[in-house]
Amino acid sequence: MKVGILTFHRANNYGAVLQAYALQETIQQLGHEVEIVDYKQQYIESKYRKVRLNTKSILSLVRSIASTVIHYHEFSQRERNFNSFRFNNLALSKNSYDKVSEIQGFDALISGSDQVWNPKATGYDKAFFLDTPESTIKKISYAASLGRDKITEEEKNFIQGNIANFDSISVREESAKDIVSSLTNKDITRVLDPTLLADPKIWDKFLSKNEYGDYLLVYSVGPLNNLLEIVNKTSKKLGVKVLFITEKKIKTGSNQVHLKGVSPEKLLTLIYNANFIVTNSFHGTAFSLIFNKNFLTIPHKDSGARMIELLHMAKLDKRLIKDAERVNGLIEKNINYNTVNAIIDIEKKKSIDFLQNELGIANRKNLNN
């Protein structure tokens, strides 16, 4: 079967490209031919342009011009790194598409993973609901995410009006399962994010030697909030240097380094080699689990459900932290990954079974549990 994946692969976002690669590799290992549908989503891509102008007001425009000048080199480097990753690792379709109605040549289309059903992330784009004219294409969602555990009535109406296209539906979070179940009479399955689904060996080729010695890695997306307070307390307790990966402007102290525009490959290496990780990212949390690292996750107040549910599944609720007062009691305790990996293996089997049932059994290669 020839399978097309429709997702956020063109976003210069670590989680977006890594989950796309992971789902691609998993479907290949299940014995199917697979391509990432090269769909151009301008609303998403505009967030990662080198020149980002805010024309809401004169002051906003001046500030955005200043920010573009300051960060232009960083954005350019980041763009080059992501383009290189896509070119070298993603099996992109030969054709690029501006409209989902133009997509053809596939036996099955998969929407997902990532926040493909978050209207705020897609600009209410119906493409990720696979509204294609070809009735013979099997349409599946894999680990589609709403991004939040609560959505507006407008968003519910949008999803309900488009979800009928799917032959089978799976989502990434239990909260998404509850919401989507209320909008359709179709069965909804909860599955793992592709990064956790894939054979961990697929990441080995991206890993390189540690060039920083002992360090605490801070991987932050979105608002910093109280992250810096937690990081400072953690780093003092560990007594190691701090490496930051964030697009936010931060003031680094002694023995702290702000790494800018790093490649997806380098991010994986930094997570793999870190002594400890502090993150407010879903995929920062996921890769901490994949590489069996000790970590703390700071859930975002609006979109933290993704991380909360992931760690609840892994019986690691205590690794969720909202204030620096709890740091001391967590750093000294190593995570029991025998238990965590056993839980993930069970969830992985359920997720693989979903894909096999929906895509059909092909010449399956060995998939590690």
Order of alpha helices (4+ residues) and beta strands (2+ residues): beta-alpha-beta-alpha-alpha-beta-beta-alpha-beta-alpha-beta-alpha-beta-alpha-beta-alpha-beta-beta-alpha-beta-alpha-beta-alpha-alpha-alpha
